[in-house]
Amino acid sequence: MRIPTLMALTLAGLAGLGLIIDKVASAATPPEIPDVVGEWKGTSETVVFGSSPHHPDSAASADKARLREVEFTMTVEGQEGRRFWGKNSSAVTSQPFAAVFSSSHVFGYGANASGFYHFRSHGPDRLELCYTQPGTHPSGAIVASCVMFTRTQS
């Protein structure tokens, strides 16, 4: 096969691949924005260095990891479009949060006064929340946690 013919076939193949990718990308529309208003419950899987609001321990070392499981209730009090807000509560304390779904309507991001939330919708009644708190919080604690929430009330 001659080089110009091979180049022409390669360019035609790449052009065809580009058309396929364009067609798939334009056909991919995000799902509807999930309605997340209501009460959600779940148990965290957490790693903590030090003492934090939901994971208190006055004797906790900032140099030694503690593995914790804590029951949480997330109450989403309001939602407008992709934006939502509420409070996250454990047996120890409650903290307000603000969040928003990304343009995919699957992933969301938010914060409270201590750290950052990362959400993922797993259907109408399941929502995964992962939380990170850097050691820059006044408590000095470092926290990484994920909770698979199930909606208990709408």
Residue pairs with C-beta under 8 A, 6 or more apart in sequence:
30 103
30 104
30 105
30 106
31 105
31 106
32 105
33 81
33 82
33 101
33 105
34 101
34 105
34 121
34 124
34 127
35 79
35 124
35 154
36 76
36 79
36 84
36 121
36 127
37 76
37 77
37 78
37 79
37 84
37 154
38 75
38 76
38 151
38 152
38 153
38 154
39 73
39 74
39 75
39 76
39 151
39 152
39 153
40 73
40 74
40 75
40 76
40 127
40 149
40 150
40 151
40 152
41 71
41 72
41 73
41 74
41 149
41 150
41 152
42 71
42 72
42 74
42 129
42 147
42 148
42 149
42 150
43 69
43 70
43 71
43 72
43 147
44 68
44 69
44 70
44 71
44 72
44 145
44 146
44 147
45 69
45 145
45 146
45 147
46 55
46 67
46 68
46 69
46 70
46 143
46 144
46 145
47 65
47 66
47 67
47 68
47 143
47 144
47 145
48 55
48 60
48 65
48 66
48 68
48 141
48 142
48 143
49 60
49 61
49 62
49 63
49 64
49 65
49 66
49 135
49 141
49 142
49 143
50 60
50 61
50 62
50 135
50 139
50 140
50 141
50 142
51 57
51 58
51 60
51 139
51 141
52 114
52 133
52 137
52 139
52 141
52 143
53 92
53 93
53 95
53 114
53 139
54 70
54 72
54 90
54 92
54 93
54 95
55 66
55 68
55 70
55 141
55 143
56 92
57 66
60 66
62 135
62 140
62 141
62 142
70 90
70 91
71 90
71 91
72 88
72 89
72 90
72 147
72 149
73 88
73 89
73 90
74 86
74 87
74 88
74 89
74 127
74 129
74 147
74 149
75 86
75 87
75 88
75 89
76 84
76 85
76 86
77 85
77 86
77 87
78 84
78 85
78 86
79 85
82 100
82 101
82 102
82 105
82 108
83 98
83 99
83 100
84 99
84 100
84 101
84 108
85 96
85 97
85 98
85 99
86 96
86 97
87 94
87 95
87 96
87 97
88 94
88 95
88 97
88 112
88 129
89 95
95 112
95 113
95 114
96 112
96 113
97 110
97 111
97 112
97 117
98 110
98 111
98 112
99 108
99 109
99 110
99 111
99 117
99 119
100 108
100 109
100 110
101 107
101 108
101 119
101 121
102 108
102 109
105 121
106 120
106 121
107 118
107 119
107 120
107 121
108 117
108 118
108 119
108 120
108 121
109 116
109 117
109 118
109 119
110 116
110 117
110 119
111 117
114 133
114 137
114 139
114 143
115 131
115 132
115 133
115 134
115 137
115 143
116 131
116 132
116 133
117 129
117 130
117 131
118 129
118 130
118 131
118 132
119 127
119 128
119 129
119 130
120 127
120 128
121 127
122 128
122 148
124 151
125 150
125 151
126 148
126 149
126 150
126 151
127 148
127 149
127 151
128 146
128 147
128 148
128 149
129 146
129 147
129 149
130 144
130 145
130 146
130 147
131 143
131 144
131 145
131 146
131 147
132 143
132 144
132 145
133 141
133 142
133 143
133 144
134 142
135 141
135 142
